[in-house]
Amino acid sequence: MNLNDVRLFIRVIEHNSFTAAADKLGIQKSTISRRIAQLEDELGVRLLQRTTRKLSLTSEGQDLFQRCQPLLDEMEAVEDRVVSKQAVPKGRLRITMPPEMGIFIMNDVIAGFMKMYPLIQIDIELSPRLVDLVEDGIDLALRVGELTDSSLIGRKIADVNIKLYAGVNYLEKHGEPKTPDDLINHQCLGGALSDPGWIFENWNDGKPVPANFKVRANSISFCREMLRKDLGIARLPIQFCMDDIESGLIKEVLSDYQAPDVSINALYPSRRHLNPKVRLFIDFMIESLEEHQHPWLNKP
């Protein structure tokens, strides 16, 4: 049994696509298809059921995948460790993160990393969308908030302090909320489409409080602009609002009711076969944020 053919078979299943596996591995789709056909001929069994829309494993294919994937991951992890000790880090690292995180938090981290490891090239997608790391060939995702994808490995990087703010002119016109329950009578800005409301640590037993979302947006920069235009109340990082607070444009509301910190997490597909450049970047990122005590963040 050719181990290289087994490797191709496993990568196709992990990506759930011949095309995605070919793009990730940098080889022709027809080559992968031919090599897996050779593997099936060698074993004398069919491993995959192919249709125009999806792939499915036969019972023999499922057995081969479950038994060989851990072995292959371990072999590649050993290879990575050996190579990383002998060579200068180089190659391409693909990272995705929300735009504001890249602009306001990670820009210094990435600049420092590039200076320390000049042979590593970095592709950065600044986007709020939750990409499929495996399907899109992404090595590392930096995400904000609660983790929902249990198939990924997560490592907490830091916490961001947030508070509620409103434009001064908005409050003069609509009044100031006295408790979180008053938010239902105000115009709220931000929040994902699925958010039922906002959570406060010392109110309603930590359950979401209904909020009247006038505008929903997955960008804190957009929400701040709406806040400046006196369109409502928004939850934003403290440091993001300091200039507007000092200028008297906006003010904090519901200061007696603490909104929980929002976590920043590093996510990657596999703990067994972690790209050495990913481990290198995560370690550098945590050390850099801690050393420079970034004003947006609690200590990692």
C-alpha positions, 0 to 999 in steps of 0.5 A, a space after each residue: 500500500 502506497 503511503 503517498 496515495 493514502 495521504 491523498 485519500 485522507 486529504 480528500 476526505 478532510 477537505 470533502 472535495 477533490 478540488 479543494 484537496 488539489 488546491 491545498 496540496 498544489 497538484 492536479 485534481 486528475 492526479 489525485 483521482 488517478 492515485 486514489 483509483 490506483 489505491 482502490 485497485 491495489 486494495 481490491 475495494 472501493 473506498 469512495 462513492 463519487 457523485 456530482 455533488 458530494 463524496 461519501 465513504 464506503 465502510 472500507 473507506 471509513 475504516 481506512 480513514 479512521 485508522 490511518 488519519 491519526 498515524 499520518 498526522 503523527 508522522 507529519 507532526 514528527 517531520 515538522 518538528 525535525 525540519 523546524 529544528 534544522 531550518 530557518 522558518 519560511 513559507 506562507 502563512 494564511 490568516 483570517 481575522 475581523 478588520 478592526 482586529 487587524 487594524 487596531 490590535 494585530 498590526 504591530 504584532 504582524 509587523 514585528 513577526 515579519 521583521 523577526 521571520 523575514 522568510 515567512 510570507 503572510 496572506 491576511 484576509 480582513 473579513 468578519 465572515 466565518 470562513 471554513 478553515 479547511 475548505 478555504 485553506 486557512 492556517 489560522 483564524 482570529 475570532 472574537 466572542 463565543 466559539 461555535 465550531 467544535 471541529 476546530 482547536 481554540 486557544 484563548 489569546 486575550 479579553 477585550 473590555 466593553 461598555 455601553 455608550 450613547 451619543 450625548 444628543 441622543 440621550 438628551 432627546 430620548 433619555 438615559 436608560 436606568 436598568 438593562 430592561 430599559 433597552 427595549 425602549 431605546 435604539 440599539 446598535 450592533 449585534 449579530 442577526 441571531 442575538 436575542 439581546 445583550 448580557 450583563 453579569 449582574 442582571 437577569 441571572 446572566 441571561 440576554 436582556 431583550 434589546 431593540 436593535 435599530 441597526 445590526 452590523 458586524 463591524 464596530 467601526 460602523 457602529 461607532 459611526 452610527 453612535 456619533 450620529 446619535 442613532 442609539 446605544 452601542 456596546 464597544 471596546 473602551 479604548 475604541 471610544 476614549 477620544 469621543 468620550 474626552 471630546 464630549 461627543 458620547 458618554 457611557 450608559 448603564 455603568 452600574 451593569 457590567 457587560 462581560 468581556 469579549 474573548 479573542 481566540 486563535 483557531 486552527 484545524 488540527 492539534 495533531 498536525 499543527 503547522 509550525 508557522 502557526 505555532 510560531 505566530 501564536 506564541 509570538 502574538 501572545 508574547 508581543 501582546 503581553 509585553 507591550 500591554 496593548 490598551 485594548 486588551 486584558 492580560 492574555 
